[in-house]
Amino acid sequence: MEIYLDIKINCDGKREKAERDMATVLIDDGMSQRKSPSAKAARRTRAGDVPWIRLGEGRELKPLRFMSEDRGYIALLRIEPGAVVPVHRHTGEVHSFMIEGQRELHTGEIIGPGDYVFEPAGHIDTWKGAGEGPAVVLVVVYGAADHVGPTDQKERRFSSLNVEKMYRAHCDAQGVEVLDLVD
């Protein structure tokens, strides 16, 4: 079986998903050929090309992808030992994979390299960096994470649109190229 790709990418900077990501795929399995003009082209982000954004004392975020229509985002979080992630409520589910270091969940559980944590929509939690060095976590956040105060009111929202604005402002302030990280 052979697969051929003819990719047309619109690089004018507009967020026209259909134009930017369109690819034509020709699949030849020896018996027939099929074209799929609606197939999407895969997109790679080199994590080293994206800066870390300071969120607070001992907390940083490196966005890898923003889901269109404010559906969520994928990012790396880096938390220094003892640094605390404020109490927050998830509006959608969250999937996290621990890459290095350790973090301690509000339940007292220690999460280490290779551990996966699922958080359902509506989940409220906090956690902190633990162990000797920084914790690095890959997070896939659907919806948003709302930081909540002592009376459960929303104090700050981390949605795809808000995190993208933070990313763009950080890049502008640092004189760093803004990469197109929107799906």
Buried (B, 14 or more C-beta within 10 A) or exposed (E): EEEEEEEEEEEEEEEEBEEBBBBBBEBEEEEEEEEEEEBBBEEEBEEEEBBBBEBEEBBBBBBBBBBEEBBBBBBBBBBBBEBBBBBBBBBBBBBBBBBBBBBBBEEEEEBEEEBEBEBEEEBEBBBBBBBEEBBBBBBBBBBBBBBBEEEEEEEEBBBBEBBBEBBEEBBEEEEEEBBEBBB
